[in-house]
Amino acid sequence: MTETAKSDWPKLIRRLEQLLRLKSFPAAMKLLEDEADLDNIKFMRRPEGKATLCQLITQVRNFDWTVGATLDDFIFSACPSILGMCDVPEVNKDGTFRSIVWVQTKEDARRYEAAIPRLPLGKYQAVALAPLVYDPFEPDMVLIYANPAQMILLINALQYEDYEVMNFYCVGESSCADAIARCYNTGKPSLSIPCYGERRYGHAQDEDLVMALPGIMMEKALRGLETLYRKGVRYPISYAGAECDLESNFPPAYLNLEEMMGKVRGDGQRLLLGVTGSIACGKSAVSEMLEDLGAPIIDLDILARVVVDPGKQAYKEIVDYFGQQVLAEDKTLDRKKLSGIIFGDLEKRKKLESFTHPRIYDEFFRLIEEISAQDPEVVIQVVIPLLIEVNMQYLFDKILVVSVSPETQARRLADRDGITLEEATNILSSQLPIEEKKGYADYVIDNEGSLEETKAQVENVWAEIQQFQKGKNQPD
């Protein structure tokens, strides 16, 4: 298998354990061509008697041990033959072994044996397993045991970037081959249902599933989990209720997607450009340049303030729910007090959003129509600092991200707000990294240099947008 680049395994695994709430250690697995290499691994334990592979895995994930084995350490050929340490015995190949219990005829048993995936025969002399959180070695693969709810989130996370359908298999008994050998042979994640033997001898629990991932894919898995967490897809999965009206529990975009797209896109002549970035990246300067070139601005931060002015419906609902404590002396909303109440309280944050978001969208749609009435083929720029975080990217024809390096961003934030560089860095560490936002962008403006350099980039992007708009409105 492909060697992975060196990763910060303790940090990665602790965060993955936190997001999935795993109850046992993810187990690193290393296949060794020379059994003498076992002696170079710290804290190595060798079996005192004969063992099964599933026993060794359980010692790692539940006992917190680092273990290793060679051919002579296994109780019989089933485990080491899957790892390619020995050939499959003739009594297995001819169907005798599997026909004792698991299938009806020897012919069935021969097909069964032939279906079990295995590692290349003779390539490896030993296997090492350890809790990956201790950074014992660079793993060939990682074994994660979790329940079905946790596993579907892990699958979702792995599919988030470079989506592909995941195909999983089940040979039946000896299902460790489905996880380990298939992962090795395909270079892809492989999910398996632990078999009878792994539950009896390896103590896998009733709810356990196991996934083997190539070591190189662990960072991708964590990135996907982090992104899904920010989008509200989390473990444990909260129940909406089997007998209740579910409409209020679905994201608005799911239920009203066609309606919302119709309001945004209209007859398809206008073009909506989502403009985003991160704090202190220079979104305002870029937005003003685009406005000078002919793109009127809708700023959702401004709309968010307008819809909670005294007397507005959202204002009344917020005060009714949160009480007079969220008001300043002049009876306007005290945003600092309100932020303090909802900080760290997901339910209160969701409640606040239920008051404000529908009104923000209504005002947003109204402004789009008002601007488009003056110019049906207008390019409207919509400035949304948290465009990616609140999952609004689907509304726009194109996405523009304003970017600077983290070092420049921290320095500019410190200068702007009169805080220390350390304080600025701490603020930025809690936000979605700009590099991740760039992955959603159709256009990226690098605002690292002078205003003249930025302006030149903006003019180039504007020319591309106009060209796209021209092609968009050409008759077929």
C-alpha positions in Angstrom: 0.0 0.0 0.0 1.1 3.6 -0.5 3.0 5.1 2.5 1.3 8.1 4.1 3.0 11.4 4.7 3.7 12.0 8.4 0.6 13.2 10.2 0.0 14.6 13.6 -1.8 11.5 14.7 -2.5 12.4 18.4 -4.3 15.6 17.4 -6.1 14.0 14.5 -7.3 11.0 16.4 -8.4 12.9 19.5 -10.5 15.2 17.3 -12.0 12.2 15.4 -12.8 10.5 18.7 -14.5 13.6 19.9 -16.6 14.1 16.7 -17.7 10.5 16.5 -17.7 9.7 20.2 -15.9 6.5 19.7 -15.8 4.1 22.6 -12.6 2.3 21.6 -9.2 3.3 20.1 -8.8 3.5 16.3 -6.2 0.8 15.7 -3.2 1.4 13.5 -2.1 -1.6 11.4 1.4 -2.1 10.0 2.4 -5.0 7.8 6.1 -5.8 8.0 8.2 -7.6 5.4 10.8 -8.4 8.1 9.6 -9.8 11.4 12.7 -8.4 13.1 11.1 -4.9 12.7 8.6 -5.8 15.4 11.5 -5.2 17.9 11.8 -1.6 16.8 8.3 -0.7 17.8 7.9 0.8 21.3 5.9 -0.9 23.9 5.5 -4.0 21.8 3.8 -7.0 23.3 3.9 -10.5 21.8 1.2 -13.2 22.4 2.1 -15.5 25.3 0.0 -18.3 23.6 -1.6 -18.8 20.3 -4.0 -16.0 19.2 -6.5 -14.9 16.6 -6.2 -11.7 14.6 -9.5 -10.4 16.1 -8.1 -11.0 19.6 -5.1 -8.8 18.8 -7.3 -6.1 17.4 -9.4 -6.1 20.6 -6.3 -5.9 22.8 -5.4 -2.7 20.9 -8.7 -1.0 20.8 -9.9 -1.9 24.3 -6.8 -2.7 26.4 -4.6 0.1 25.0 -1.8 -2.3 24.0 0.7 -2.3 21.2 0.8 -5.9 19.8 2.5 -7.8 17.1 2.5 -11.3 15.6 4.2 -13.6 13.2 2.9 -16.8 11.6 3.8 -18.9 14.6 1.7 -16.7 16.9 -1.6 -17.5 15.3 -3.7 -20.4 16.5 -4.4 -21.8 12.9 -4.1 -20.8 9.3 -7.3 -18.7 8.8 -5.9 -15.4 10.1 -2.3 -15.5 8.7 -3.5 -16.7 5.3 -5.7 -13.6 5.0 -2.5 -11.6 5.8 -0.6 -13.5 3.2 1.8 -15.0 5.7 0.9 -18.6 4.6 -1.0 -20.4 1.9 -4.6 -21.6 2.4 -4.5 -25.3 3.5 -5.7 -27.9 1.1 -8.5 -28.9 3.4 -9.8 -25.3 2.9 -9.3 -25.2 -0.8 -11.1 -28.5 -1.4 -14.1 -27.3 0.6 -13.8 -29.6 3.6 -13.2 -26.9 6.2 -16.1 -24.5 5.4 -18.5 -27.3 4.8 -18.3 -28.5 8.4 -20.4 -25.6 9.7 -20.8 -22.7 7.3 -22.2 -24.0 4.0 -24.2 -27.0 2.8 -21.8 -28.6 0.3 -18.1 -28.8 -0.5 -18.8 -27.0 -3.8 -20.3 -24.1 -1.8 -17.3 -24.2 0.5 -14.9 -24.0 -2.4 -16.6 -21.0 -3.8 -16.7 -19.5 -0.3 -12.9 -20.0 0.2 -12.1 -18.6 -3.2 -14.2 -15.5 -2.5 -12.2 -14.5 0.6 -9.8 -11.6 -0.3 -6.2 -12.0 0.9 -3.0 -10.1 0.9 -0.2 -11.2 -1.5 1.2 -14.5 -0.4 4.7 -14.3 1.1 5.1 -10.5 1.1 4.8 -10.0 4.8 6.3 -11.8 7.8 4.6 -9.9 10.6 1.8 -7.6 11.6 1.9 -4.8 14.2 -1.2 -3.1 15.7 -1.4 -0.2 18.1 -3.6 2.7 19.2 -3.0 5.3 16.5 -3.4 8.1 19.0 0.1 7.2 20.4 1.7 7.7 17.0 3.4 4.3 17.1 4.2 4.1 13.4 2.9 5.3 10.0 0.0 2.9 9.5 -0.8 1.0 6.3 -4.4 1.1 7.4 -6.6 2.1 10.4 -9.4 0.0 11.9 -12.3 1.9 13.3 -15.1 0.1 15.3 -18.3 2.0 15.6 -22.1 1.7 15.5 -24.1 2.1 12.3 -25.0 5.8 13.1 -21.4 6.6 13.6 -20.4 4.7 10.5 -22.8 6.5 8.2 -21.3 9.8 9.3 -17.8 8.5 8.6 -19.0 7.4 5.2 -20.6 10.8 4.6 -17.3 12.5 5.7 -15.2 10.4 3.2 -17.7 11.1 0.4 -17.7 14.9 1.0 -14.6 15.5 -1.1 -14.3 13.7 -4.5 -17.6 11.9 -4.1 -17.8 8.3 -5.1 -20.2 5.4 -4.4 -18.8 3.1 -1.7 -19.2 -0.6 -2.4 -19.0 -3.0 0.6 -19.0 -6.8 0.7 -19.6 -9.6 3.0 -18.1 -13.0 2.6 -19.7 -14.2 5.9 -17.4 -15.8 8.4 -13.8 -14.5 8.2 -15.3 -11.0 7.5 -12.0 -9.5 8.8 -10.8 -10.1 5.3 -13.6 -7.8 3.9 -12.2 -5.0 6.0 -8.5 -5.6 6.0 -7.7 -7.4 2.8 -10.2 -5.4 0.6 -8.8 -2.1 2.0 -5.3 -3.3 1.2 -6.1 -4.6 -2.3 -8.3 -1.6 -3.4 -6.7 1.3 -1.6 -10.2 2.4 -0.5 -12.2 2.3 2.7 -13.8 -1.0 3.4 -16.7 -1.5 5.8 -17.6 -4.9 7.2 -20.0 -6.5 9.7 -17.8 -8.3 12.3 -18.5 -12.1 11.9 -19.5 -14.7 14.4 -15.8 -15.5 15.2 -14.8 -11.9 15.8 -17.8 -11.5 18.2 -17.0 -14.8 20.0 -13.2 -14.6 20.1 -12.6 -10.9 19.5 -15.4 -9.6 21.7 -16.9 -7.3 19.0 -20.2 -6.0 20.4 -23.7 -6.5 18.9 -23.8 -3.0 17.5 -20.2 -2.9 16.1 -19.3 -2.4 12.5 -15.7 -2.1 11.4 -14.1 0.0 8.7 -10.5 -0.2 7.5 -9.2 3.0 5.9 -5.9 3.5 4.2 -3.8 5.7 6.5 -3.5 8.3 3.8 -7.3 8.9 3.9 -7.5 9.7 7.6 -7.0 13.4 7.2 -9.7 13.5 4.5 -12.1 11.7 6.9 -11.5 14.3 9.6 -11.9 17.2 7.2 -15.2 15.8 6.1 -16.4 15.2 9.7 -15.4 18.8 10.7 -17.3 20.2 7.7 -20.4 18.2 8.3 -20.3 19.2 12.0 -20.3 22.8 11.0 -23.3 22.1 8.8 -25.2 20.5 11.7 -24.7 16.9 10.8 -23.4 15.4 14.0 -23.3 12.4 16.3 -25.3 11.6 18.2 -28.0 12.1 15.6 -30.9 13.9 17.2 -34.4 12.5 16.6 -37.0 14.6 14.8 -39.9 12.4 16.0 -41.6 9.6 14.1 -45.1 10.9 14.7 -44.7 14.7 14.5 -44.9 17.1 11.6 -41.4 17.0 10.3 -41.6 20.1 8.1 -40.0 22.4 10.7 -37.1 19.9 11.2 -36.0 19.9 7.6 -33.5 22.5 6.3 -35.5 25.2 4.5 -33.5 24.6 1.3 -34.7 20.9 1.2 -38.4 21.8 1.2 -38.4 25.0 -0.7 -35.4 24.6 -3.1 -37.3 25.1 -6.3 -39.1 28.1 -4.9 -36.0 29.7 -3.6 -34.0 29.1 -6.8 -36.9 30.6 -8.7 -36.8 33.7 -6.6 -33.0 34.0 -6.9 -32.5 33.1 -10.5 -35.7 34.7 -11.9 -35.9 34.2 -15.7 -32.2 33.3 -15.7 -31.0 36.6 -17.3 -29.4 38.1 -14.2 -26.3 36.7 -12.5 -25.8 36.4 -8.8 -22.2 36.5 -7.5 -21.6 35.3 -3.9 -18.7 37.2 -2.4 -17.1 35.9 0.7 -13.8 35.4 2.5 -12.8 35.6 6.2 -12.3 38.4 8.7 -9.7 40.9 7.7 -9.2 39.5 4.2 -10.4 42.7 2.5 -13.9 41.7 1.2 -15.2 45.3 1.5 -12.4 46.7 -0.7 -13.0 44.0 -3.4 -16.7 44.5 -3.2 -16.3 48.3 -3.7 -14.1 47.6 -6.8 -16.8 45.4 -8.2 -19.5 48.0 -7.5 -17.4 50.6 -9.4 -17.3 48.2 -12.3 -21.1 47.8 -12.4 -22.1 45.2 -9.8 -24.6 46.5 -7.3 -24.2 45.2 -3.7 -26.6 43.3 -1.4 -24.9 42.9 2.0 -26.5 40.2 4.1 -24.8 41.6 7.3 -26.8 44.8 6.7 -30.0 42.9 6.1 -29.5 40.9 9.3 -29.5 44.2 11.2 -32.4 45.7 9.3 -34.8 42.8 9.9 -34.4 43.2 13.7 -35.0 46.9 14.0 -37.6 47.8 16.6 -41.1 47.1 15.4 -40.1 44.5 12.9 -41.6 41.0 13.3 -38.3 39.3 14.0 -37.6 41.9 16.7 -40.9 41.1 18.4 -40.3 37.3 18.3 -36.8 37.6 19.7 -37.9 39.8 22.6 -40.9 37.5 23.3 -38.6 34.4 23.4 -35.4 35.8 25.0 -37.0 38.5 27.2 -36.1 42.2 27.8 -32.6 41.2 28.9 -31.5 41.3 25.2 -32.4 45.0 24.8 -30.2 48.0 25.2 -31.4 51.2 27.0 -32.7 52.6 23.7 -34.8 49.4 23.2 -32.7 48.2 20.3 -31.3 44.7 20.3 -28.1 44.4 22.4 -26.2 42.1 20.0 -23.4 41.5 22.6 -25.9 40.3 25.2 -27.7 38.1 22.6 -24.5 36.6 21.4 -23.5 35.7 25.0 -26.8 33.9 25.5 -26.6 31.8 22.3 -22.9 31.2 22.4 -22.4 27.4 23.0 -26.2 26.8 23.1 -27.1 25.2 19.8 -30.9 25.1 20.5 -31.0 28.8 21.4 -29.0 29.6 18.3 -31.4 27.6 16.1 -34.3 29.4 17.7 -32.8 32.8 17.0 -32.1 31.8 13.4 -35.8 30.7 13.0 -36.8 34.3 13.8 -34.3 36.0 11.6 -33.5 33.9 8.6 -36.9 33.8 7.0 -37.0 37.7 7.1 -33.5 38.0 5.8 -34.4 35.8 2.9 -37.6 37.8 2.2 -35.6 41.1 2.2 -32.9 39.4 0.1 -35.5 38.3 -2.6 -37.2 41.7 -2.6 -33.9 43.5 -3.3 -33.0 41.1 -6.1 -36.3 41.9 -7.8 -35.9 45.6 -7.2 -32.4 45.7 -8.7 -33.3 43.4 -11.6 -36.3 45.6 -12.5 -33.8 48.3 -13.5 -31.5 46.0 -15.5 -32.7 42.4 -16.2 -29.2 41.3 -17.1 -27.5 42.8 -14.1 -24.7 41.1 -12.2 -25.6 41.4 -8.5 -22.9 40.8 -5.9 -24.1 39.4 -2.6 -21.6 39.9 0.2 -21.9 37.1 2.9 -19.0 36.7 5.3 -20.3 33.2 6.4 -21.6 32.2 3.0 -20.0 28.7 3.2 -20.6 28.2 6.9 -24.4 28.7 6.5 -24.6 26.6 3.3 -25.9 29.3 1.0 -23.5 28.6 -1.9 -26.1 26.7 -3.9 -28.0 30.0 -4.5 -25.4 31.6 -6.6 -24.3 31.3 -10.2 -20.7 32.0 -9.2 -18.7 32.2 -5.9 -15.8 34.6 -5.4 -13.5 34.2 -2.4 -11.2 37.0 -1.2 -8.0 35.5 0.3 -4.9 36.4 2.1 -2.3 34.2 4.0 -3.1 33.4 7.6 -0.1 35.4 8.7 -1.3 38.5 6.8 -4.9 38.0 8.0 -3.8 37.8 11.7 -1.6 40.9 11.3 -4.3 42.9 9.6 -6.9 41.9 12.2 -4.6 42.8 15.1 -3.9 46.3 13.5 -7.6 46.9 12.7 -9.0 45.9 16.1 -6.0 47.1 18.3 -5.4 43.6 19.7 -2.3 41.5 20.0 -1.2 39.2 17.3 -1.8 36.2 19.6 -5.4 37.3 20.3 -5.9 37.7 16.5 -4.5 34.3 15.8 -6.8 32.8 18.5 -9.8 34.4 16.8 -8.9 33.1 13.4 -8.3 29.6 14.7 -12.0 29.3 15.6 -13.1 30.1 12.0 -13.3 28.1 8.9 -9.9 28.2 7.3 -9.7 30.3 4.1 -8.1 27.4 2.3 -11.2 25.4 2.8 -13.4 28.2 1.6 -11.3 28.5 -1.6 -12.4 24.9 -2.4 -15.9 26.3 -3.1 -14.7 29.2 -5.2 -15.1 29.8 -8.9 -12.9 32.9 -8.6 -10.2 33.7 -6.0 -8.9 37.2 -5.4 -5.5 37.2 -3.7 -5.5 40.3 -1.6 -2.0 39.9 -0.3 -0.4 42.7 -2.2 -1.2 46.3 -3.0 -4.6 47.8 -3.9 -3.4 48.2 -7.5 -2.6 44.4 -7.7 -5.9 43.5 -6.2 -7.8 45.9 -8.6 -6.1 44.2 -11.6 -7.3 40.8 -10.4 -10.8 42.2 -9.8 -10.9 43.6 -13.4 -9.8 40.2 -14.8 -12.5 38.4 -12.8 -15.1 41.0 -13.9 -14.2 40.3 -17.5 -14.6 36.6 -17.0 -18.0 37.1 -15.3 -19.2 39.3 -18.1 -18.1 36.7 -20.6 -20.0 34.0 -18.7 -23.0 36.2 -18.4 -22.9 36.9 -22.2 -22.8 33.1 -22.9 -25.5 32.4 -20.3 -28.0 34.7 -22.1 -27.2 33.7 -25.6 -30.1 31.7 -27.2 -29.4 28.0 -27.8 
